[in-house]
Structures are given as structure tokens and as C-alpha cells.
Amino acid sequence: MKAKKITPENQRRLEIFGMYMRELRRNQGLTQIELRKNLSTPPHRNTIIRAEAGKNISILTAFELADALDIEIKELFEMVD
């Protein structure tokens, strides 16, 4: 299956999402490793790195990140328009 091309606008959204997620994690005093350990099903070790770098992640991973950060899923997307 061919990978879906990400438009420049969606790439910008992914980057904003990643920066905001990093900010939330740091505000809670968590390292990427600590956050990964808080996930219900720990993902590949690069998942959080990829998300914070503005790479595409699954919606299920976003749900798990919100749970691990103890926030509502909508808060992860507050800065993305």
C-alpha cells in the first residue's frame, strides 16, 4: 500500500501537535521514556519521538497519550487549527 502524501497544511498541523505534546509532557516533568512507560500498551520506543517531531501517529496512539498525560483528547488538539 502506498503511503498517503501529507499536505503542507497537515504537516504544519502535525508539527504544532508535536510541539504542544512536548510542552504538556515537560510541564508534567516527564521524560519521553517516563511518558512511554505510562501508556497502557507501551508503543515502539520511537513513537513519542516521532509524535513530538511532527510525524504522523495513529489516533489510537493519540488517545493513549492523552490518557498517559491525564488530559482529555481534545486538549492535545487545542493548538491545532
MODELLER restraints for C-alpha pairs under 7 A, 6 or more apart:
rsr = mdl.restraints
at = mdl.atoms
rsr.add(forms.Gaussian(group=physical.xy_distance, feature=features.Distance(at['CA:13:A'], at['CA:80:A']), mean=5.68, stdev=0.5))
rsr.add(forms.Gaussian(group=physical.xy_distance, feature=features.Distance(at['CA:14:A'], at['CA:54:A']), mean=4.63, stdev=0.5))
rsr.add(forms.Gaussian(group=physical.xy_distance, feature=features.Distance(at['CA:14:A'], at['CA:55:A']), mean=6.35, stdev=0.5))
rsr.add(forms.Gaussian(group=physical.xy_distance, feature=features.Distance(at['CA:14:A'], at['CA:56:A']), mean=6.78, stdev=0.5))
rsr.add(forms.Gaussian(group=physical.xy_distance, feature=features.Distance(at['CA:15:A'], at['CA:53:A']), mean=6.55, stdev=0.5))
rsr.add(forms.Gaussian(group=physical.xy_distance, feature=features.Distance(at['CA:15:A'], at['CA:54:A']), mean=3.91, stdev=0.5))
rsr.add(forms.Gaussian(group=physical.xy_distance, feature=features.Distance(at['CA:16:A'], at['CA:79:A']), mean=6.81, stdev=0.5))
rsr.add(forms.Gaussian(group=physical.xy_distance, feature=features.Distance(at['CA:16:A'], at['CA:80:A']), mean=6.22, stdev=0.5))
rsr.add(forms.Gaussian(group=physical.xy_distance, feature=features.Distance(at['CA:17:A'], at['CA:54:A']), mean=6.93, stdev=0.5))
rsr.add(forms.Gaussian(group=physical.xy_distance, feature=features.Distance(at['CA:17:A'], at['CA:76:A']), mean=6.93, stdev=0.5))
rsr.add(forms.Gaussian(group=physical.xy_distance, feature=features.Distance(at['CA:17:A'], at['CA:77:A']), mean=6.45, stdev=0.5))
rsr.add(forms.Gaussian(group=physical.xy_distance, feature=features.Distance(at['CA:17:A'], at['CA:79:A']), mean=6.99, stdev=0.5))
rsr.add(forms.Gaussian(group=physical.xy_distance, feature=features.Distance(at['CA:17:A'], at['CA:80:A']), mean=6.28, stdev=0.5))
rsr.add(forms.Gaussian(group=physical.xy_distance, feature=features.Distance(at['CA:18:A'], at['CA:51:A']), mean=5.34, stdev=0.5))
rsr.add(forms.Gaussian(group=physical.xy_distance, feature=features.Distance(at['CA:18:A'], at['CA:52:A']), mean=3.77, stdev=0.5))
rsr.add(forms.Gaussian(group=physical.xy_distance, feature=features.Distance(at['CA:18:A'], at['CA:53:A']), mean=5.81, stdev=0.5))
rsr.add(forms.Gaussian(group=physical.xy_distance, feature=features.Distance(at['CA:18:A'], at['CA:54:A']), mean=5.01, stdev=0.5))
rsr.add(forms.Gaussian(group=physical.xy_distance, feature=features.Distance(at['CA:19:A'], at['CA:52:A']), mean=5.89, stdev=0.5))
rsr.add(forms.Gaussian(group=physical.xy_distance, feature=features.Distance(at['CA:21:A'], at['CA:52:A']), mean=6.48, stdev=0.5))
rsr.add(forms.Gaussian(group=physical.xy_distance, feature=features.Distance(at['CA:21:A'], at['CA:76:A']), mean=6.53, stdev=0.5))
rsr.add(forms.Gaussian(group=physical.xy_distance, feature=features.Distance(at['CA:22:A'], at['CA:52:A']), mean=5.85, stdev=0.5))
rsr.add(forms.Gaussian(group=physical.xy_distance, feature=features.Distance(at['CA:25:A'], at['CA:69:A']), mean=6.99, stdev=0.5))
rsr.add(forms.Gaussian(group=physical.xy_distance, feature=features.Distance(at['CA:32:A'], at['CA:48:A']), mean=6.51, stdev=0.5))
rsr.add(forms.Gaussian(group=physical.xy_distance, feature=features.Distance(at['CA:35:A'], at['CA:68:A']), mean=6.68, stdev=0.5))
rsr.add(forms.Gaussian(group=physical.xy_distance, feature=features.Distance(at['CA:36:A'], at['CA:42:A']), mean=5.77, stdev=0.5))
rsr.add(forms.Gaussian(group=physical.xy_distance, feature=features.Distance(at['CA:38:A'], at['CA:68:A']), mean=5.28, stdev=0.5))
rsr.add(forms.Gaussian(group=physical.xy_distance, feature=features.Distance(at['CA:39:A'], at['CA:64:A']), mean=6.00, stdev=0.5))
rsr.add(forms.Gaussian(group=physical.xy_distance, feature=features.Distance(at['CA:39:A'], at['CA:65:A']), mean=6.69, stdev=0.5))
rsr.add(forms.Gaussian(group=physical.xy_distance, feature=features.Distance(at['CA:39:A'], at['CA:68:A']), mean=5.33, stdev=0.5))
rsr.add(forms.Gaussian(group=physical.xy_distance, feature=features.Distance(at['CA:40:A'], at['CA:64:A']), mean=6.86, stdev=0.5))
rsr.add(forms.Gaussian(group=physical.xy_distance, feature=features.Distance(at['CA:51:A'], at['CA:57:A']), mean=6.24, stdev=0.5))
rsr.add(forms.Gaussian(group=physical.xy_distance, feature=features.Distance(at['CA:63:A'], at['CA:73:A']), mean=6.05, stdev=0.5))
rsr.add(forms.Gaussian(group=physical.xy_distance, feature=features.Distance(at['CA:66:A'], at['CA:72:A']), mean=5.99, stdev=0.5))
rsr.add(forms.Gaussian(group=physical.xy_distance, feature=features.Distance(at['CA:66:A'], at['CA:73:A']), mean=5.26, stdev=0.5))
rsr.add(forms.Gaussian(group=physical.xy_distance, feature=features.Distance(at['CA:66:A'], at['CA:76:A']), mean=6.80, stdev=0.5))
